[in-house]
Amino acid sequence: MDKIEYRGLVDNRAKRSASFRNCIWAFISGGAVCCIGELFFDLWSHTLSEDASRMMSSVTLIFIAQLLTGLGWFDILSKYCKGGLLVPITGFANSMAAAAIDCKSEGFVTGVGAKMFIIAGPVIVYGTLFSFIYGLIYYFCSI
C-alpha cells in the first residue's frame, strides 16, 4: 500500500467533524458564559463598588469552573459546548484545577502545589514581566 492508497483509506474511515456546527455551539456557549459573568457583576454591584464587583464576578466564575472541574462535569460540558467554555477565565481555572487534581497522589507540596502552576506558571511569569515593562515604558513616556 502506497501513501496515496493509505491516505484514501484514512479519509474514508475518519470521522467528519461538523466544524460549522461546532463553531456555532462554541459561540453560543461562550456568549452564555459571558452573560453569566455579567449577571454575577449585576448581583455583586448591588452591594459592592464597580471595581470590586468586577473582581468578584471574575472570582465567582473561577470558583464555579474549578468546582465543575473537581466534580468532573467541566469535561462533560466542554464536549457539548466545544471551545465556548474555554473562555479565558474559565479555561484557565479548569487547567489549574485539573493539573492539581491529577497530581494529588504525589502529595500536597510536590504534587498539588508544584503541578498546579505547570500551566499557570508561564502565564504568571510573563504576565508579570510584561506588565512591569509596560509600566516602565508608561512611566518614562509620561515624564
DSSP file (Angstrom, degrees, kcal/mol; ACC not computed):
  #  RESIDUE AA STRUCTURE BP1 BP2  ACC     N-H-->O    O-->H-N    N-H-->O    O-->H-N    TCO  KAPPA ALPHA  PHI   PSI    X-CA   Y-CA   Z-CA
    1    1 A M              0   0    0      0, 0.0     2,-0.1     0, 0.0     0, 0.0   0.000 360.0 360.0 360.0 126.1    0.0    0.0    0.0
    2    2 A D     >  -     0   0    0      1,-0.1     4,-2.4     4,-0.0     5,-0.2  -0.331 360.0 -90.9 -93.6-178.8    1.5    3.3   -1.0
    3    3 A K  H  > S+     0   0    0      1,-0.2     4,-2.5     2,-0.2     5,-0.2   0.859 123.1  51.7 -62.9 -37.8    0.9    6.8    0.5
    4    4 A I  H  > S+     0   0    0      2,-0.2     4,-2.1     1,-0.2    -1,-0.2   0.920 112.0  45.4 -68.1 -43.9   -2.0    7.7   -1.8
    5    5 A E  H  > S+     0   0    0      2,-0.2     4,-2.3     1,-0.2    -2,-0.2   0.915 114.0  49.6 -64.6 -42.6   -3.9    4.4   -1.1
    6    6 A Y  H  X S+     0   0    0     -4,-2.4     4,-2.5     1,-0.2    -2,-0.2   0.915 109.9  50.7 -62.3 -43.0   -3.3    4.8    2.6
    7    7 A R  H  X S+     0   0    0     -4,-2.5     4,-2.6     1,-0.2    -1,-0.2   0.898 110.2  50.2 -62.2 -40.6   -4.5    8.4    2.6
    8    8 A G  H  X S+     0   0    0     -4,-2.1     4,-1.9     2,-0.2    -1,-0.2   0.895 110.5  49.7 -63.9 -40.4   -7.7    7.4    0.7
    9    9 A L  H  X S+     0   0    0     -4,-2.3     4,-1.6     2,-0.2    -2,-0.2   0.918 112.5  47.0 -63.6 -44.3   -8.3    4.6    3.3
   10   10 A V  H  X S+     0   0    0     -4,-2.5     4,-2.1     1,-0.2    -2,-0.2   0.921 111.0  51.7 -64.0 -44.4   -7.8    7.1    6.2
   11   11 A D  H  < S+     0   0    0     -4,-2.6    -1,-0.2     1,-0.2    -2,-0.2   0.860 110.2  49.4 -62.8 -35.2  -10.1    9.7    4.5
   12   12 A N  H  < S+     0   0    0     -4,-1.9    -1,-0.2     1,-0.2    -2,-0.2   0.829 118.5  37.8 -72.7 -31.5  -12.8    7.1    4.1
   13   13 A R  H  < S+     0   0    0     -4,-1.6    -2,-0.2    -5,-0.1    -1,-0.2   0.662  92.5 101.7 -95.3 -17.7  -12.7    5.9    7.7
   14   14 A A  S  < S-     0   0    0     -4,-2.1     2,-0.2    -5,-0.2    -4,-0.0  -0.384  78.2-110.4 -71.6 144.1  -12.1    9.1    9.5
   15   15 A K        -     0   0    0     -2,-0.1     2,-0.4     1,-0.1    -1,-0.1  -0.530  29.3-126.7 -71.1 136.2  -15.0   10.8   11.3
   16   16 A R        -     0   0    0     -2,-0.2     2,-0.4     2,-0.0    -1,-0.1  -0.707  21.5-137.8 -82.6 132.3  -16.1   14.0    9.6
   17   17 A S        -     0   0    0     -2,-0.4     2,-1.5     1,-0.0     3,-0.2  -0.731   8.3-132.9 -92.7 142.4  -16.2   16.9   12.0
   18   18 A A     >  +     0   0    0     -2,-0.4     4,-2.8     1,-0.2     5,-0.2  -0.635  34.3 171.9 -90.2  78.5  -19.0   19.4   11.9
   19   19 A S  H  > S+     0   0    0     -2,-1.5     4,-2.4     1,-0.2    -1,-0.2   0.897  73.5  48.7 -60.1 -45.0  -16.9   22.5   12.0
   20   20 A F  H  > S+     0   0    0      1,-0.2     4,-2.1     2,-0.2    -1,-0.2   0.930 114.0  46.1 -63.3 -45.0  -19.6   25.0   11.3
   21   21 A R  H  > S+     0   0    0      1,-0.2     4,-2.5     2,-0.2    -1,-0.2   0.897 111.9  52.0 -63.8 -40.7  -21.9   23.4   14.0
   22   22 A N  H  X S+     0   0    0     -4,-2.8     4,-2.5     1,-0.2    61,-0.2   0.892 108.9  50.7 -62.7 -39.2  -19.0   23.3   16.5
   23   23 A C  H  X S+     0   0    0     -4,-2.4     4,-2.4    -5,-0.2    -1,-0.2   0.898 110.0  50.0 -65.2 -39.8  -18.3   27.0   15.9
   24   24 A I  H  X S+     0   0    0     -4,-2.1     4,-2.6     2,-0.2    -2,-0.2   0.934 112.3  46.8 -64.2 -45.5  -22.0   27.9   16.4
   25   25 A W  H  X S+     0   0    0     -4,-2.5     4,-2.9     1,-0.2     5,-0.3   0.896 112.4  50.1 -63.6 -39.9  -22.0   25.9   19.7
   26   26 A A  H  X S+     0   0    0     -4,-2.5     4,-2.4     2,-0.2     5,-0.2   0.904 111.7  48.9 -64.6 -40.2  -18.8   27.5   20.9
   27   27 A F  H  X S+     0   0    0     -4,-2.4     4,-2.1     2,-0.2    -2,-0.2   0.928 114.9  44.0 -63.7 -45.8  -20.2   30.9   20.1
   28   28 A I  H  X S+     0   0    0     -4,-2.6     4,-2.1     2,-0.2    -2,-0.2   0.935 117.6  43.5 -67.4 -46.6  -23.4   30.3   21.9
   29   29 A S  H  X S+     0   0    0     -4,-2.9     4,-2.2     2,-0.2    -2,-0.2   0.884 114.0  50.5 -71.0 -36.3  -21.8   28.7   25.0
   30   30 A G  H  X S+     0   0    0     -4,-2.4     4,-2.1    -5,-0.3    -1,-0.2   0.902 111.7  48.9 -64.7 -40.2  -19.0   31.3   25.2
   31   31 A G  H  X S+     0   0    0     -4,-2.1     4,-2.4    -5,-0.2    -2,-0.2   0.871 108.9  53.5 -64.5 -36.5  -21.6   34.0   25.0
   32   32 A A  H  X S+     0   0    0     -4,-2.1     4,-2.5     2,-0.2    -2,-0.2   0.903 107.6  50.3 -65.5 -40.2  -23.6   32.3   27.7
   33   33 A V  H  X S+     0   0    0     -4,-2.2     4,-2.2     2,-0.2    -2,-0.2   0.921 111.9  48.1 -62.7 -42.4  -20.5   32.2   30.0
   34   34 A C  H  X S+     0   0    0     -4,-2.1     4,-2.0     2,-0.2    -2,-0.2   0.888 111.1  50.5 -65.7 -38.6  -20.0   35.9   29.4
   35   35 A C  H  X S+     0   0    0     -4,-2.4     4,-2.3     2,-0.2    -2,-0.2   0.895 109.1  51.3 -65.8 -39.1  -23.7   36.6   30.1
   36   36 A I  H  X S+     0   0    0     -4,-2.5     4,-2.3     2,-0.2    -2,-0.2   0.903 108.4  52.5 -63.4 -40.0  -23.4   34.6   33.3
   37   37 A G  H  X S+     0   0    0     -4,-2.2     4,-2.1     1,-0.2    -2,-0.2   0.894 108.9  49.6 -61.0 -39.9  -20.4   36.8   34.2
   38   38 A E  H  X S+     0   0    0     -4,-2.0     4,-2.5     2,-0.2    -2,-0.2   0.870 108.4  53.5 -66.9 -36.4  -22.5   39.9   33.6
   39   39 A L  H  X S+     0   0    0     -4,-2.3     4,-2.5     2,-0.2    -2,-0.2   0.919 109.2  48.3 -63.2 -42.7  -25.3   38.5   35.8
   40   40 A F  H  X S+     0   0    0     -4,-2.3     4,-2.9     2,-0.2     5,-0.2   0.895 109.8  53.1 -63.8 -38.3  -22.8   38.0   38.6
   41   41 A F  H  X S+     0   0    0     -4,-2.1     4,-2.1     1,-0.2    -2,-0.2   0.927 109.9  48.0 -61.0 -44.0  -21.5   41.5   38.0
   42   42 A D  H  X S+     0   0    0     -4,-2.5     4,-0.5     2,-0.2    -2,-0.2   0.905 112.9  48.5 -63.4 -40.8  -25.0   42.9   38.4
   43   43 A L  H >< S+     0   0    0     -4,-2.5     3,-0.9     1,-0.2     4,-0.3   0.929 114.8  44.2 -64.8 -44.9  -25.6   40.9   41.5
   44   44 A W  H >X S+     0   0    0     -4,-2.9     4,-2.2     1,-0.2     3,-1.4   0.814 102.7  67.0 -69.7 -29.3  -22.4   42.0   43.1
   45   45 A S  H 3< S+     0   0    0     -4,-2.1    -1,-0.2     1,-0.3    -2,-0.2   0.651  87.6  68.4 -71.0 -12.7  -22.8   45.6   42.1
   46   46 A H  T << S+     0   0    0     -3,-0.9    -1,-0.3    -4,-0.5    -2,-0.2   0.778 118.2  20.0 -71.7 -25.6  -25.9   45.9   44.4
   47   47 A T  T <4 S+     0   0    0     -3,-1.4     2,-0.2    -4,-0.3    -2,-0.2   0.622 123.4  48.7-117.6 -18.1  -23.6   45.6   47.5
   48   48 A L  S  < S-     0   0    0     -4,-2.2     2,-0.0     1,-0.1     0, 0.0  -0.707  85.0 -92.0-121.5 169.6  -20.0   46.5   46.2
   49   49 A S     >  -     0   0    0     -2,-0.2     4,-2.4     1,-0.1     5,-0.2  -0.213  46.8-100.3 -70.8 171.5  -18.3   49.2   44.2
   50   50 A E  H  > S+     0   0    0      2,-0.2     4,-2.1     1,-0.2     5,-0.2   0.922 122.2  46.0 -64.1 -44.9  -17.9   48.8   40.5
   51   51 A D  H  > S+     0   0    0      1,-0.2     4,-2.1     2,-0.2    -1,-0.2   0.916 114.7  47.4 -64.3 -42.8  -14.2   47.7   40.7
   52   52 A A  H  > S+     0   0    0      1,-0.2     4,-2.7     2,-0.2    -1,-0.2   0.865 110.1  53.8 -66.9 -34.8  -15.0   45.2   43.5
   53   53 A S  H  X S+     0   0    0     -4,-2.4     4,-2.2     2,-0.2    -2,-0.2   0.895 107.8  50.0 -66.3 -39.9  -18.0   43.9   41.6
   54   54 A R  H  X S+     0   0    0     -4,-2.1     4,-1.8     2,-0.2    -2,-0.2   0.926 113.0  46.7 -62.6 -44.4  -15.8   43.2   38.5
   55   55 A M  H  X S+     0   0    0     -4,-2.1     4,-2.6     1,-0.2    -2,-0.2   0.931 113.2  48.2 -63.2 -45.7  -13.3   41.4   40.6
   56   56 A M  H  X S+     0   0    0     -4,-2.7     4,-2.4     1,-0.2    -1,-0.2   0.835 108.1  53.9 -68.7 -32.0  -15.9   39.3   42.5
   57   57 A S  H  X S+     0   0    0     -4,-2.2     4,-2.0     2,-0.2    -1,-0.2   0.899 111.2  47.0 -67.6 -37.6  -17.7   38.3   39.2
   58   58 A S  H  X S+     0   0    0     -4,-1.8     4,-2.4     2,-0.2    -2,-0.2   0.922 112.4  49.3 -65.3 -44.0  -14.3   37.0   38.0
   59   59 A V  H  X S+     0   0    0     -4,-2.6     4,-2.6     1,-0.2    -2,-0.2   0.885 110.0  51.9 -62.5 -38.6  -13.7   35.2   41.2
   60   60 A T  H  X S+     0   0    0     -4,-2.4     4,-2.5     2,-0.2    -1,-0.2   0.915 109.8  48.1 -65.4 -43.1  -17.2   33.7   41.1
   61   61 A L  H  X S+     0   0    0     -4,-2.0     4,-2.4     2,-0.2    -2,-0.2   0.898 112.3  49.9 -63.7 -39.6  -16.6   32.4   37.5
   62   62 A I  H  X S+     0   0    0     -4,-2.4     4,-2.5     2,-0.2     5,-0.2   0.928 111.0  49.3 -62.9 -45.0  -13.2   30.9   38.6
   63   63 A F  H  X S+     0   0    0     -4,-2.6     4,-2.5     1,-0.2    -2,-0.2   0.928 112.1  47.5 -60.5 -46.2  -14.8   29.2   41.6
   64   64 A I  H  X S+     0   0    0     -4,-2.5     4,-2.7     2,-0.2     5,-0.2   0.915 112.0  49.8 -63.8 -42.8  -17.6   27.7   39.5
   65   65 A A  H  X S+     0   0    0     -4,-2.4     4,-1.9     1,-0.2    -1,-0.2   0.906 113.7  45.6 -63.1 -41.3  -15.2   26.5   36.8
   66   66 A Q  H  X S+     0   0    0     -4,-2.5     4,-2.5     2,-0.2    -1,-0.2   0.872 112.3  51.3 -71.2 -35.1  -12.9   24.9   39.5
   67   67 A L  H  X S+     0   0    0     -4,-2.5     4,-2.0    -5,-0.2     6,-0.2   0.930 111.1  47.7 -64.3 -45.2  -15.9   23.3   41.3
   68   68 A L  H  X>S+     0   0    0     -4,-2.7     5,-2.1     1,-0.2     6,-1.5   0.866 112.0  50.9 -64.0 -35.7  -17.2   21.9   38.0
   69   69 A T  H ><5S+     0   0    0     -4,-1.9     3,-0.8     4,-0.2    -2,-0.2   0.928 109.6  49.9 -65.9 -44.6  -13.7   20.5   37.3
   70   70 A G  H 3<5S+     0   0    0     -4,-2.5    -2,-0.2     1,-0.3    -1,-0.2   0.850 111.8  47.8 -62.8 -35.2  -13.5   18.9   40.7
   71   71 A L  H 3<5S-     0   0    0     -4,-2.0    -1,-0.3    -5,-0.1    -2,-0.2   0.587 114.3-118.4 -80.5 -10.4  -16.9   17.3   40.2
   72   72 A G  T <X5S+     0   0    0     -3,-0.8     4,-0.5    -4,-0.6    -3,-0.2   0.597  85.9 111.0  84.2  11.7  -15.8   16.0   36.8
   73   73 A W  H  >< +     0   0    0     -5,-2.1     4,-2.8    -6,-0.2     5,-0.2   0.708  58.0  72.2 -91.0 -22.3  -18.6   18.0   35.0
   74   74 A F  H  > S+     0   0    0     -6,-1.5     4,-2.4     1,-0.2    -5,-0.2   0.915  99.0  47.8 -62.5 -42.8  -16.4   20.6   33.2
   75   75 A D  H  > S+     0   0    0     -7,-0.2     4,-1.5     2,-0.2    -1,-0.2   0.887 112.3  49.7 -64.6 -38.6  -15.0   18.0   30.7
   76   76 A I  H  X S+     0   0    0     -4,-0.5     4,-1.1     1,-0.2     3,-0.2   0.934 113.2  45.7 -65.5 -45.8  -18.5   16.7   30.0
   77   77 A L  H  X S+     0   0    0     -4,-2.8     4,-2.8     1,-0.2     3,-0.3   0.871 108.5  57.7 -64.6 -36.0  -19.8   20.2   29.5
   78   78 A S  H  X S+     0   0    0     -4,-2.4     4,-1.3     1,-0.2    -1,-0.2   0.834  99.7  58.4 -64.3 -32.7  -16.8   21.0   27.3
   79   79 A K  H  < S+     0   0    0     -4,-1.5    -1,-0.2    -3,-0.2    -2,-0.2   0.878 115.4  35.2 -64.4 -36.1  -17.7   18.1   25.0
   80   80 A Y  H  < S+     0   0    0     -4,-1.1    -2,-0.2    -3,-0.3    -1,-0.2   0.843 122.9  42.9 -85.0 -35.5  -21.1   19.6   24.3
   81   81 A C  H >< S-     0   0    0     -4,-2.8     3,-1.7     1,-0.3   -52,-0.2   0.517  90.9-160.1 -89.5  -5.2  -20.1   23.3   24.3
   82   82 A K  G ><  -     0   0    0     -4,-1.3     3,-0.7     1,-0.3    -1,-0.3  -0.368  66.8 -15.7  58.3-132.2  -16.9   22.8   22.3
   83   83 A G  G >  S+     0   0    0    -61,-0.2     3,-1.2     1,-0.2    -1,-0.3   0.493 114.9  92.2 -82.1  -1.6  -14.5   25.7   22.8
   84   84 A G  G X  S+     0   0    0     -3,-1.7     3,-0.8     1,-0.3    -1,-0.2   0.807  82.1  53.3 -66.0 -30.3  -17.0   28.0   24.3
   85   85 A L  G <  S+     0   0    0     -3,-0.7    -1,-0.3     1,-0.2    -2,-0.1   0.603  92.1  76.3 -78.9  -9.5  -16.3   27.1   27.9
   86   86 A L  G <   +     0   0    0     -3,-1.2    -1,-0.2    -4,-0.1    -2,-0.1   0.080  60.1 148.5 -91.1  26.0  -12.7   27.8   27.4
   87   87 A V    X>  -     0   0    0     -3,-0.8     4,-2.5     1,-0.1     3,-0.9  -0.402  68.9 -97.6 -52.2 138.3  -13.3   31.5   27.6
   88   88 A P  H 3> S+     0   0    0      0, 0.0     4,-2.1     0, 0.0     5,-0.2   0.727 118.5  45.0 -43.8 -43.8  -10.0   32.6   29.1
   89   89 A I  H 3> S+     0   0    0      2,-0.2     4,-1.8     1,-0.2     5,-0.1   0.913 119.3  39.6 -73.1 -39.7  -11.0   32.9   32.7
   90   90 A T  H <> S+     0   0    0     -3,-0.9     4,-2.2     2,-0.2    -1,-0.2   0.873 117.0  49.9 -77.0 -35.6  -12.9   29.6   33.0
   91   91 A G  H  X S+     0   0    0     -4,-2.5     4,-2.3     2,-0.2    -2,-0.2   0.890 111.3  49.4 -66.5 -39.1  -10.5   27.7   30.8
   92   92 A F  H  X S+     0   0    0     -4,-2.1     4,-1.9    -5,-0.4    -2,-0.2   0.908 111.6  48.6 -65.8 -42.6   -7.6   28.9   32.9
   93   93 A A  H  X S+     0   0    0     -4,-1.8     4,-2.4    -5,-0.2     5,-0.2   0.904 111.5  50.6 -63.4 -41.3   -9.3   27.9   36.1
   94   94 A N  H  X S+     0   0    0     -4,-2.2     4,-2.8     1,-0.2     5,-0.2   0.914 108.5  51.5 -62.8 -43.4  -10.0   24.5   34.7
   95   95 A S  H  X S+     0   0    0     -4,-2.3     4,-1.7     1,-0.2    -1,-0.2   0.885 112.4  45.9 -64.9 -37.8   -6.4   24.0   33.6
   96   96 A M  H  X S+     0   0    0     -4,-1.9     4,-1.9     2,-0.2    -1,-0.2   0.931 115.9  44.7 -69.2 -44.6   -5.1   24.8   37.1
   97   97 A A  H  X S+     0   0    0     -4,-2.4     4,-2.5     1,-0.2    -2,-0.2   0.897 112.5  51.6 -67.7 -39.8   -7.6   22.7   38.9
   98   98 A A  H  X S+     0   0    0     -4,-2.8     4,-2.4    -5,-0.2    -1,-0.2   0.904 109.8  49.2 -65.0 -40.6   -7.2   19.7   36.6
   99   99 A A  H  X S+     0   0    0     -4,-1.7     4,-1.1    -5,-0.2    -1,-0.2   0.896 112.8  48.0 -64.8 -38.8   -3.4   19.7   37.0
  100  100 A A  H  < S+     0   0    0     -4,-1.9    -2,-0.2     1,-0.2     3,-0.2   0.903 112.6  48.0 -67.8 -40.8   -3.8   19.9   40.7
  101  101 A I  H >< S+     0   0    0     -4,-2.5     3,-1.2     1,-0.2     4,-0.2   0.896 108.4  54.7 -67.0 -40.6   -6.3   17.0   40.8
  102  102 A D  H 3< S+     0   0    0     -4,-2.4     3,-0.3     1,-0.2    -1,-0.2   0.800 114.5  40.1 -63.2 -28.8   -4.2   14.8   38.5
  103  103 A C  T >< S+     0   0    0     -4,-1.1     3,-1.5    -3,-0.2    -1,-0.2   0.203  78.4 107.7-108.2  15.4   -1.2   15.1   40.8
  104  104 A K  G X  S+     0   0    0     -3,-1.2     3,-1.3     1,-0.3    -1,-0.2   0.756  71.3  66.2 -68.2 -21.3   -2.8   14.9   44.3
  105  105 A S  G 3  S+     0   0    0     -3,-0.3    -1,-0.3     1,-0.2     3,-0.1   0.694  92.7  62.6 -71.1 -16.5   -1.4   11.3   44.8
  106  106 A E  G <  S-     0   0    0     -3,-1.5     4,-0.3     1,-0.3    -1,-0.2   0.471 119.0 -98.1 -85.8  -2.0    2.1   12.8   44.8
  107  107 A G    <>> -     0   0    0     -3,-1.3     5,-2.2    -4,-0.2     4,-0.8  -0.299  34.9 -77.4 106.9 167.5    1.3   14.9   48.0
  108  108 A F  I  4>S+     0   0    0      3,-0.2     5,-2.7     4,-0.2    -1,-0.1   0.845 123.8  36.0 -74.9 -33.6    0.2   18.4   48.6
  109  109 A V  I  4>S+     0   0    0      3,-0.2     5,-1.0     4,-0.2    -2,-0.1   0.962 129.0  27.9 -85.4 -58.1    3.7   20.0   48.2
  110  110 A T  I  45S+     0   0    0     -4,-0.3    -3,-0.2     3,-0.2    -2,-0.1   0.690 134.2  31.5 -80.4 -17.5    5.3   18.1   45.4
  111  111 A G  I  X5S+     0   0    0     -4,-0.8     4,-2.5     3,-0.1     5,-0.3   0.834 129.8  20.0 -98.9 -78.7    2.1   17.1   43.7
  112  112 A V  I  ><S+     0   0    0     -5,-2.2     4,-1.6    -9,-0.2    -3,-0.2   0.939 129.0  44.5 -62.8 -51.1   -0.7   19.6   44.1
  113  113 A G  I  4<S+     0   0    0     -5,-2.7     4,-0.4    -6,-0.2    -1,-0.2   0.887 121.5  37.0 -65.1 -40.4    1.4   22.7   44.9
  114  114 A A  H >4<S+     0   0    0     -5,-1.0     3,-0.6     1,-0.2    -2,-0.2   0.900 119.6  44.3 -80.6 -41.4    4.0   22.1   42.3
  115  115 A K  H >< S+     0   0    0     -4,-2.5     3,-1.5     1,-0.2     4,-0.4   0.698  96.8  74.4 -80.5 -18.5    2.0   20.8   39.4
  116  116 A M  T 3X S+     0   0    0     -4,-1.6     4,-0.7    -5,-0.3     3,-0.4   0.846  99.0  46.9 -61.6 -32.5   -0.8   23.4   39.7
  117  117 A F  H <> S+     0   0    0     -3,-0.6     4,-2.2    -4,-0.4    -1,-0.3   0.235  79.5 100.8 -98.1  14.4    1.4   26.0   38.2
  118  118 A I  H <4 S+     0   0    0     -3,-1.5    -1,-0.2     2,-0.2    -2,-0.1   0.937 101.4  22.7 -61.0 -45.7    2.7   24.0   35.3
  119  119 A I  H  > S+     0   0    0     -4,-0.4     4,-0.7    -3,-0.4    -2,-0.2   0.853 130.0  45.9 -87.4 -39.3    0.2   25.7   33.0
  120  120 A A  H  X S+     0   0    0     -4,-0.7     4,-2.7     1,-0.2     5,-0.2   0.789  97.2  74.6 -76.4 -27.5   -0.3   28.9   35.1
  121  121 A G  H  X S+     0   0    0     -4,-2.2     4,-3.0     1,-0.2     5,-0.2   0.922  96.6  44.0 -55.1 -54.4    3.3   29.5   35.8
  122  122 A P  H  > S+     0   0    0      0, 0.0     4,-2.6     0, 0.0     5,-0.4   0.879 114.2  51.8 -60.8 -35.7    4.4   30.8   32.4
  123  123 A V  H  X S+     0   0    0     -4,-0.7     4,-2.1     2,-0.2    -2,-0.2   0.927 113.4  43.7 -65.2 -43.6    1.3   32.9   32.2
  124  124 A I  H  X S+     0   0    0     -4,-2.7     4,-2.4     2,-0.2     5,-0.2   0.931 116.1  47.3 -66.9 -45.5    2.0   34.5   35.6
  125  125 A V  H  X S+     0   0    0     -4,-3.0     4,-2.6    -5,-0.2    -2,-0.2   0.961 118.8  37.9 -62.4 -53.0    5.7   34.9   34.9
  126  126 A Y  H  X S+     0   0    0     -4,-2.6     4,-2.6    -5,-0.2     5,-0.3   0.844 115.3  54.5 -72.5 -31.5    5.4   36.5   31.5
  127  127 A G  H  X S+     0   0    0     -4,-2.1     4,-1.8    -5,-0.4    -1,-0.2   0.922 112.6  43.6 -63.2 -43.6    2.3   38.5   32.5
  128  128 A T  H  X S+     0   0    0     -4,-2.4     4,-2.0    -5,-0.2    -2,-0.2   0.917 114.8  49.9 -66.8 -43.9    4.2   40.0   35.4
  129  129 A L  H  X S+     0   0    0     -4,-2.6     4,-2.4    -5,-0.2    -2,-0.2   0.946 114.3  42.7 -60.5 -50.4    7.3   40.6   33.4
  130  130 A F  H  X S+     0   0    0     -4,-2.6     4,-2.6     1,-0.2    -1,-0.2   0.813 111.7  54.0 -72.6 -28.3    5.5   42.4   30.5
  131  131 A S  H  X S+     0   0    0     -4,-1.8     4,-2.3    -5,-0.3    -1,-0.2   0.876 109.7  49.5 -69.9 -34.3    3.3   44.4   32.9
  132  132 A F  H  X S+     0   0    0     -4,-2.0     4,-2.3     2,-0.2    -2,-0.2   0.929 112.5  46.8 -65.0 -45.7    6.5   45.6   34.6
  133  133 A I  H  X S+     0   0    0     -4,-2.4     4,-2.5     1,-0.2    -2,-0.2   0.920 112.7  49.6 -62.3 -43.8    8.0   46.5   31.2
  134  134 A Y  H  X S+     0   0    0     -4,-2.6     4,-2.8     1,-0.2    -1,-0.2   0.903 109.4  52.4 -61.3 -41.1    4.8   48.3   30.2
  135  135 A G  H  X S+     0   0    0     -4,-2.3     4,-2.5     2,-0.2    -2,-0.2   0.896 109.7  48.9 -61.9 -41.2    4.7   50.2   33.5
  136  136 A L  H  X S+     0   0    0     -4,-2.3     4,-2.7     2,-0.2     5,-0.2   0.927 112.3  47.7 -63.8 -44.8    8.3   51.3   32.9
  137  137 A I  H  X S+     0   0    0     -4,-2.5     4,-2.1     1,-0.2    -2,-0.2   0.928 113.7  47.8 -62.1 -44.5    7.5   52.5   29.4
  138  138 A Y  H  X S+     0   0    0     -4,-2.8     4,-1.4     2,-0.2    -1,-0.2   0.905 112.3  49.9 -62.5 -41.8    4.4   54.3   30.6
  139  139 A Y  H  X S+     0   0    0     -4,-2.5     4,-0.6     1,-0.2     3,-0.2   0.941 113.6  43.5 -63.8 -48.4    6.3   55.9   33.4
  140  140 A F  H  < S+     0   0    0     -4,-2.7     3,-0.3     1,-0.2    -1,-0.2   0.798 113.2  52.1 -72.3 -27.3    9.1   57.2   31.2
  141  141 A C  H  < S+     0   0    0     -4,-2.1    -1,-0.2    -5,-0.2    -2,-0.2   0.770 108.2  51.9 -76.1 -25.1    6.7   58.4   28.5
  142  142 A S  H  <        0   0    0     -4,-1.4    -1,-0.2    -3,-0.2    -2,-0.2   0.533 360.0 360.0 -89.5  -5.1    4.7   60.4   30.9
  143  143 A I     <        0   0    0     -4,-0.6    -1,-0.2    -3,-0.3    -2,-0.1   0.495 360.0 360.0 -72.3 360.0    7.7   62.2   32.4
